[in-house]
C-alpha cells in the first residue's frame, strides 16, 4: 500500500471510529530519557571521567510524566518524585549540575480549538504562555510495530529552526540553525489526537516519540478510568504569547551571561546539549 492510500485509509478509518471515540477519556503514563552530550574546551578531562559524568546525568535525567486526556483536551505534567530536582554528577574532581525545569509545570492543549496554555517560570516569575498549537506536518512511513498491546504506525517530522547556544565565558548567546527530527509511533486503537509534551495531530494517541535525543515511551495506559478524568486549565501567572515569552527569555539569558562573563571558570569553556 503506498503512502497516499495509507493516508486515505487512516482518514476513512478516522471517520468510522469518530462516533465510538466520543466520550473517550484516559491517562497515559510515560517515561522519558535524554541523550546528553557535553564538550569542554581548554581542559584535559580524562575520557573515563567524561563518560562517567554522562552516565550519571543520563540516569538522573530520566523522568516520568502523565498525559490526561479527553477527546479534545489534555494535560501534560511531570509526575512528582523525590528525584525530580536538578541532575548532579561528580567524577574526578569535576561536578556538573543541570536543572531540567520546573516539575510542577502544567501544559494544557485543546486540539479542537488548536491552542494551548503552558505554565512557565522565568527567573522566579510565573507566566502563562498561550498561543496556537504548532502545526506538525507529519509524514506517514507505512511502518508498524507493537508497543505493549497496541499496534502502532510510524510518522516522522522534520524542520529547520533557529536556536541559541549558551556558553560560559560569552557575553551573548550564539545563534545557530538546528534540524529538528521527530519520530512518532501512534495507535489507531486509541483514536485521540494527543501525544507527549506539545506533540499532537495524528489520528491516534502517540505512544512513543523521539525528538532529537529525547525519548518518551508510554508504559501504562488506562482508558475510561472509574475515577473521572479532570482536565485543568492553568490560571496562575502573567498571560503572554509564545513569541514575546521567547524574546523575554533570551533577554534574561543575555543579562545573566553578561553578569557572569569572565567570572570563575575563565579560560575554560563548557557547552552542554540536552535532547535537541
N, C-alpha and C positions, 0 to 999 in steps of 0.2 A: 504494500500500500504506500503510495507516495505521500509526501507531506501535505499537499493540498487536500487529498482525500482524507488523510488522517485528521486534519483540522476540521473538515466538514463533518466527519464522523463525531468529533467531540462536540461540535456545535449542535448537531441533531440530538446527540445523547443528552446534552445540557438542557435542551428544550423539553425532552421527555421526562427528565428527573426533577424539573423545577417544582412541580406540584408536590412530589414526595419530600422535597428538601425544605418546603415551607415549615417553619417552626423548629427546624433542626438547631440544637444548641450543643455545646460541648466544651471540654477542656483538653488541651494537648500539652503534655509535659516534655520539654526539650532539654537536652544537654548540649552545651557549646564547648568548643575547643578552639584555640588560636595558634596559628603558626607565628612564632615570634623570632625576629631576626634583629640583630644589632651589630653595628660595626664601630670600631674605635680607631681614631687617628692619633698618631704620635704616642702610642702606648706599646707596651711589649707584653700584653696579656697572653699567657700560655694558652694554647688551643684547648687543653683539657679543662682549664678554668672557665673559658668561654662556653664550652659545651655543657659544663655542669650548671652554669648560670642559666643557660637557655632551657635545660631540662627542668630546673626548679620552677622557672617562671611559667613554662608551658603547663605544668601540673597545677600551679596556683591560679592560672587564668581560666581554668575550667569553671563554667557557671551553669546554673540550672534556671530555666525560665518556664513560665506558664502562659499559654495563649488561651484566653477565654473568649468564646465566640458564639454569636447567633448567626442567622443567615446574612445579615448586612453589617453587623458591627463586631468589633473585637477589642480586647485589651491585651497588651503585651507587657509583662513585668518580670523582673528577676525575682527568683524565689529567695527570700531572706535566709541567710545562713551565717554561722559563726565565721566561715571562711570567705565572707564576701568583701573584706577590706582590701587595701592595696596589696598587690603581689610583691613580695620581697624575696630576694635571693642573695646569698653571700657565699663567696668561694675565693680562696687565695688572696684574702685581704680586700677584695672588691665587693661592694654592696650596691644592689640596684633595687629601686622601689618603683613600681608602676601602679598608678591609680587607674582603675578600669571604669570610673564613672560612678554616679550615684545609683546604688542598687534599688533605691525606692522610686526611681523614675517610672512613670506610667505613660504608656503610649496608647492612645485611642484612635481607632480607624473606623471610618464609615465608608464601605465600598460602594454603597448605593449612591451616596452624595459625592463620593470620591474626594474626601477631605480627611484631615487628621488633626489631632491636638496632642502635643507631646510636652511633658514636664522636662524642664532643663534647669540646671543650676550653674550660674556663671559668677565666679568669684564671690560665692556666698549669697547671691541674689537669685530668687526664683523667677522663672519665665514660663509662659505657656506659648509654645511655638505652634501657631495654627496656619495651615496652608493646604493647598491641593495635594493629593497623593501623587507621588512620582509615577509617571507613565512608563511601565516596563514593557518594551516591545519584545515579548517572548517569542522565541523560535522553537517549535517542536521538532525533536530529532527522530521520533519514531522508536526510540529505545525504551525498554521497560525492565523493571526488576521488582522483586518483592521486598517490602520493608515490613517486618512483622507479618500480620495477617492481610496486609493490603498490597494490591498490585499498583505500582506507580509508573508514571510516564515521565520522561526526561524533557526538560525545557532549558534553554540557555538564553543568556542575555549579555550584551557587551556594549560598552560605551567609553568614550574618552572624556576624562574630567580634568578640570584644573584643580590642583591641590597645593597646599603649603606645607613645608617641612620645617619643623622646629629643631634647631641645633644649638647646643651650648656654645657660648663664645660669640654668637652672632647677634647683631642688634635688630635684625628684621628677619622674618621668615622667608625662606627661599621658595619661589614659585616653580612649579613643575607640572607636567602633564602625566597622568596615570591612566592606564587602561583597566577598567573595572570589568571583570569576568565573573559571571554568576551562573551557577548550575543549580537547578531546582528539580526535585522529584516530587510529583504531586499525584494524589489518588482521586479518581472519579468516584470512588466508593464513599467519599465524604464530600458531597457537592457544595462546598462553600469556597469563596474566592479569597481565603485568608492565608497567611503564612507568617514566619518568624519576622521579628523586627518590623521594618516598613515595607516588606515584600508582600505582594498581592497580585491579583489579576489573572490567575489561571483558573480553569474550570473544575478545580478540586483543591483540597487542603494540601499545602506543601509540607511534606513530612521530613524532607532532608534538603538542606541548602548549603552550598559552598560559595563563599563570597571573598575571593582573593585572600585566602589563608584563614578565614573564619568559617567554621562548620557548625551547623545546627542539626541535630538529629532528634526526632520525636521518639521517646522511649515508651510513652504510655498515652493512650487516648481514651477519654470517657465521653460517650455520646449520650445526649439527653439524660444527664445525671438526675438522681432523685432530689438532690438539693438544687433549687433553681439557679440558673446562671444569671449573674447580675453584671451588666456592662457599665463601668464607671466612665464618666466624662470628667477629665481633670479640670479643676476650678481654681487652684491656688497658684498665683503668680501673675506677672505682668504680661498681657497679651502682646504678641509680636509675630510678624510673618517670618518665613524661613530666610529670605534674603537679608532682612535687617538684622536678624539674630546672627547670621554668619559674619556680617560686617562688624557687628559689635564684638563677637568672639575674636576675630582677627585683630581688632584694635586693642583689646585687653591683652592678647598674647604678645603683641609687639611691645606694649608697655612693659610687660614682665621681662621680655628679652633684653630691652634696653637697661632695665634696672639691674639685671644680673650679668650683663656682658662684662667680661674682664674680671669677674669675681673668682673665687676658688675654683680650680679646675682649668685656669687659663693655660692655654697651650695644649690641652687635651680636648679633643672633640669627640662627642659620642652622639650617634644618631640611632634612635630606636624606632622600629617599624612594627606595628601590630596589625595583623589581618591584611588590610589593604596595602 
